[in-house]
Amino acid sequence: MQTSFRGCACSTDHAPPAAPLDLRELAPPEPLQRALAAADTLVPGQSLVVLTPLMPMPLLTALAERGLDARAEPLAEGGTRVTIRCHASDATCGDGQAGA
């Protein structure tokens, strides 16, 4: 099962994301805070992957409010893999207000 928020439909060939940011061992609200801080550093066309302990609905909502794309996939070993992407055409990425 995949949960998608505004899946990317652009024609940009996105570079593969860096190593995942593993937040699964952190106590709330630290995974949310760290994931949002990392997302706020994205530049247009860049993406990042975070691993969270649960399906991160508050994170997905916050990312959507920032205009960032996010796709969440449950992991067989537990937790969720969240891929966060800033559109190549979004000049507001990296300011904490993408898409605003």
N, C-alpha and C positions, 0 to 999 in steps of 0.2 A: 504494500500500500504506500502510495506517495501522496503527500500533501503539497500542492503548488500554490504559490501566490504570484500572480502576474508572471507566468513563465516567459522566458525570453523568446521573442519571435524575430529578433533582428538578424541581419545577415552577417554580422561581425564574427570573425573567427576568433573566439576567445582563447586566451592562453590558459593552459592548465593551472589550476589553483596550487598554491604552495602547500606544504605539509599541513594537515588538519590541526586546528587549535583544540586540544582535548580538555574539555571543561567538566567531564563526567564525575570527577572526584571532589568538586567544589560544592560547598553548601550554598543554598539560595540566600540572597539574590545574586551572588557573585557570577554564576554562569551568564545570566542575562546582562549584567553590567559589563562584563568583559567582552561578550559577543558584540554588544552595541558599540563599545569603544573601538573594537577592531573594525567593525563595519563602517564607522565614521572616518576611517583612514583610507578607505577605498578610493581609487582614482577611476575615471571613466574607462570602462572596458575590463576592469579588474574584478576578480572574484576571490572568495575565501571560503573555507570549509571549517565549521565548528562541530564538535561532537558534544552533545548535551546528555544529561542523565535521563531525561524524559522528553516527550513530545512538547516542544517549547512554544505553546500557543501565545503567551505574552510576547515572546521574542518575535514570532512571525507577525504579530499585529504591529509591533513597534517598527519592524523593518518595512512593512507595507506602508505605514504612515510616513516613513522617510522616503518612499518612492523606490525602494530597493527590491529587487527580485529575490525570492527565497524559495527553496525547495527542500522539504524535510522528508527523510526516509528512515524508517525504523531499522535498527541494526539487529542482526540475529543474536549477537552477544549482549544485547541490551543497550539502551540509549538510542539516540537519534543522530543522524548525520544531516547537518543543515548546510546547504550550499547557498551562499549569499553573493549576488552579483550586482554591480553597478553598470548600467547601460553605457556603451561607448559614447553615446550622444548626450549623456547627462553631465553637464559641466558643474553641477552642484555637489557631486560626490566628494567626500572628504571634508565637508564642512558641517556634518552632523544634521544636514537638512536636505539631503538628496531628494530631488523631485518636488521640493516645496516651492 
